[in-house]
Amino acid sequence: MTLDALFHADPFFLAAFAAALLATGAVAGTLAGLLGVGGGIVIVPVLFNLFPLIGIPEEVRMHVAVGTSLATIIPTSIISARAHYRRGGLDTALFWRLMPAVLVGVLIGSWLGSGAKGEVLTLIFGVVALLVAANMALRPEGMTLADNLPGGILRHLIGMVIGGFSVVMGIGGGTLSVPILTAFNYPIRRAVGTASALGLVIGLPGAIAFILAGYGRPDLPPASLGYANLLGFALIVPATMLTAPLGARLAHTISPVWLRRAFALFLFLTAARMFYSLS
């Protein structure tokens, strides 16, 4: 199907496509509240695999998936962070200590990622997701690298890694910050709550960068603002905003062990699918 045929397609196809985007938003919102991942870990691979169905060119589909995901992370992170804050799951002191370095990483990652080839973005997404999944699944329960998060230069480097790789992947930061914080003996529920707030620091400047980088390209799908697709945004965001508080409630009722295992399994499946797309 070509891009021009999108709005003239079979109504059942369009209904199914819209339903898939709404379902994506519902799952992404729940995971945003549950795992602090900003939903991007769901949105990016789903959009990446849905876009070929409507004829979006290979050259831009990963960029549009990442840019659209970053845009949806903005409202989702706000809702999720507020829900965690009300339940005492957001460490504001830790947020302010990490935020400047995360922002620097976002700016660097936005500059590099928005100009990289789609295959590079896909490869980075798959590799990082696989590494995080292996860490969460194989790291012995209770094993930590240190009793506390380091300070000084090392803490700034950690923040920059979280921000830089997250914006390139189109994710909200929890995919990296949750396992990193728990590796430094940080309680997973407070790690999840803090990660949800960092999602806004990543999503807002990241989305702006991808919008500017793709502005005026002739091969973008309909209803796009740069690399951010407004149609996908409009369908995904309401579902994520409705379900993010549900995920935040579940995060405070599910065992941390099962929370960690579910996170690892989902990341592993996501990484496998992205690697397959490169073959």
C-alpha positions in Angstrom: 0.0 0.0 0.0 1.3 3.4 -0.9 1.2 6.5 1.4 -1.3 8.2 -1.0 -3.6 5.2 -0.5 -3.6 5.4 3.2 -6.8 7.5 3.6 -8.5 5.7 0.7 -7.8 2.2 2.0 -10.3 -0.5 2.9 -12.2 0.8 6.0 -11.6 -2.5 7.8 -7.8 -2.1 7.3 -7.9 1.5 8.7 -10.0 0.4 11.6 -7.6 -2.5 12.4 -4.6 -0.1 12.0 -6.2 2.4 14.4 -7.1 -0.4 16.9 -3.5 -1.6 16.8 -2.3 1.9 17.6 -4.8 2.3 20.5 -3.8 -1.1 21.9 -0.1 -0.1 21.6 -0.9 3.0 23.6 -2.7 1.0 26.3 0.1 -1.5 26.7 2.7 1.3 26.6 0.9 3.4 29.2 0.6 0.4 31.5 4.3 -0.4 31.2 5.2 3.3 31.6 3.5 3.3 35.0 4.6 -0.3 35.9 8.2 -0.2 34.8 9.0 3.5 34.4 10.0 2.9 30.7 8.0 5.8 29.2 6.2 3.4 26.9 8.8 3.8 24.1 10.1 0.3 24.5 6.7 -0.8 23.2 5.9 2.0 20.8 9.1 2.0 18.8 9.1 -1.7 17.7 5.3 -1.7 17.1 5.4 1.4 14.9 8.5 0.0 13.2 6.6 -3.1 12.2 3.3 -1.4 11.4 4.8 1.3 9.1 5.6 -1.0 6.2 1.9 -1.9 6.0 1.2 1.7 4.9 4.2 2.0 2.6 6.5 4.2 4.7 10.0 4.0 3.2 12.7 2.0 4.9 14.9 5.0 5.0 12.7 6.9 7.4 10.6 4.4 9.2 12.9 4.0 12.2 13.4 7.7 12.5 9.6 8.3 12.4 9.1 5.5 15.0 11.6 7.1 17.3 10.4 10.6 16.8 6.7 9.7 17.3 7.6 7.6 20.4 9.5 10.5 21.9 6.5 12.8 21.4 4.1 10.3 23.1 6.5 10.0 26.1 6.0 13.6 27.1 2.4 13.4 28.3 2.8 9.7 29.4 5.7 10.6 31.7 3.9 13.5 33.3 0.9 11.3 34.2 3.1 8.4 35.3 5.4 10.6 37.4 2.4 12.3 39.1 1.0 8.9 40.0 4.3 7.7 41.5 4.8 10.9 43.3 1.4 10.6 45.1 2.4 7.2 46.3 5.8 8.2 47.5 7.7 6.4 44.7 9.5 9.4 43.2 12.8 10.4 44.7 12.9 14.1 43.9 16.4 14.6 45.3 17.8 11.8 43.0 15.9 13.3 40.1 17.5 16.7 40.4 21.0 15.1 40.9 20.7 13.1 37.7 18.7 15.5 35.5 21.5 17.9 34.3 23.7 15.0 33.0 20.7 13.2 31.5 19.8 16.4 29.6 23.4 16.7 28.3 23.2 13.1 27.1 19.9 13.8 25.4 21.3 16.8 23.5 24.3 14.8 22.3 22.1 11.7 21.4 19.6 13.8 19.6 22.3 15.4 17.4 23.8 12.0 16.6 20.6 9.9 16.3 18.5 12.2 14.2 21.2 12.1 11.5 22.1 8.4 11.7 20.9 5.8 9.3 17.8 3.8 10.2 19.7 0.6 10.4 22.1 2.1 13.0 19.1 3.2 15.2 17.6 -0.3 14.9 20.9 -2.0 15.8 21.4 0.3 18.8 17.9 -0.4 20.0 18.3 -4.2 19.7 21.7 -4.3 21.4 20.9 -2.1 24.3 17.6 -3.9 24.9 19.3 -7.3 24.9 22.0 -6.2 27.3 19.5 -4.8 29.7 17.3 -7.9 29.5 20.4 -10.1 30.2 21.3 -8.0 33.2 17.8 -8.2 34.6 17.4 -11.9 34.0 20.8 -13.2 34.9 22.0 -10.9 37.7 21.6 -12.9 41.0 18.9 -11.6 43.3 20.3 -9.1 45.7 23.6 -8.7 43.8 24.7 -5.0 43.5 27.7 -3.2 42.2 27.8 -0.9 45.2 25.7 0.1 48.1 25.0 3.6 46.8 24.9 5.5 43.5 28.4 7.0 42.9 28.9 10.7 42.9 31.0 13.2 41.0 32.1 12.5 37.4 30.9 8.8 37.4 27.4 9.8 38.3 27.4 12.4 35.5 28.6 9.8 33.1 25.8 7.5 34.1 23.3 10.2 33.6 24.7 11.0 30.1 24.6 7.3 29.1 20.9 7.1 30.2 20.0 10.3 28.3 22.0 9.7 25.2 21.1 6.1 24.5 17.4 6.6 25.5 16.8 9.4 23.1 18.5 7.5 20.2 16.2 4.5 21.0 13.1 6.6 21.5 12.5 5.4 25.0 11.8 7.2 28.2 14.8 6.3 30.2 13.5 3.6 32.5 14.9 0.9 30.3 18.4 2.0 31.3 17.9 3.9 34.6 15.9 1.2 36.4 18.5 -1.6 36.0 21.4 0.9 36.6 19.8 2.3 39.8 18.9 -1.2 41.1 22.5 -2.3 40.4 23.5 0.4 42.9 21.2 -1.0 45.6 18.3 1.4 44.8 14.8 0.0 45.5 13.1 -0.9 42.2 9.8 0.8 43.0 11.5 4.2 43.7 13.8 3.6 40.7 10.7 3.1 38.5 9.1 6.3 39.9 12.2 8.4 39.4 12.7 7.0 35.9 9.1 8.1 35.0 10.0 11.7 35.7 13.3 11.4 33.8 11.2 10.4 30.8 10.0 14.0 30.4 13.6 15.3 30.4 14.3 12.8 27.6 11.1 13.0 25.6 10.6 16.8 25.3 14.0 17.9 23.9 14.3 14.6 22.0 11.0 15.1 20.2 11.9 18.7 19.3 15.2 17.5 17.8 13.6 14.8 15.7 10.9 17.2 14.5 13.5 19.7 13.3 15.7 17.0 11.8 12.9 15.6 9.6 11.1 18.9 8.8 10.4 19.3 5.1 11.4 15.8 4.0 9.2 14.6 1.1 9.2 10.9 2.0 7.4 11.2 5.3 4.0 9.6 6.0 0.8 11.7 6.1 0.2 14.0 9.1 3.8 14.2 10.1 5.6 17.0 11.7 9.2 16.3 11.0 9.9 12.7 12.2 7.0 12.8 14.6 3.7 11.4 13.1 0.7 13.3 14.5 -1.7 10.6 13.6 0.2 8.0 15.6 0.5 10.5 18.4 -3.2 11.3 18.5 -4.2 7.6 18.7 -1.5 6.4 21.1 -1.4 9.3 23.7 -5.1 9.1 25.0 -4.6 5.3 25.7 -1.3 5.8 27.4 -2.7 8.6 29.6 -5.6 6.5 30.7 -3.5 3.4 31.5 -0.3 4.9 33.0 -2.0 5.4 36.5 -3.1 1.7 36.3 0.5 0.6 35.8 1.7 2.8 38.7 -0.9 1.1 41.0 0.3 -2.3 39.9 3.9 -1.4 40.5 3.1 -1.1 44.2 1.3 -4.4 44.4 3.4 -6.8 42.3 6.5 -8.5 43.8 9.7 -6.8 42.8 11.1 -10.2 41.7 8.3 -10.7 39.2 8.5 -7.1 38.2 12.1 -7.6 37.3 11.5 -10.9 35.4 8.6 -9.4 33.4 10.8 -6.4 32.4 13.6 -8.7 31.3 11.3 -11.0 29.2 9.7 -8.1 27.4 13.1 -6.5 26.6 14.5 -9.8 25.3 11.5 -10.4 22.9 11.8 -6.8 21.7 15.5 -7.1 21.0 15.0 -10.4 19.1 12.4 -8.9 16.9 14.6 -5.9 16.1 17.6 -8.1 15.2 15.3 -10.2 12.9 14.3 -7.1 11.0 18.0 -6.4 10.2 18.5 -9.9 8.7 
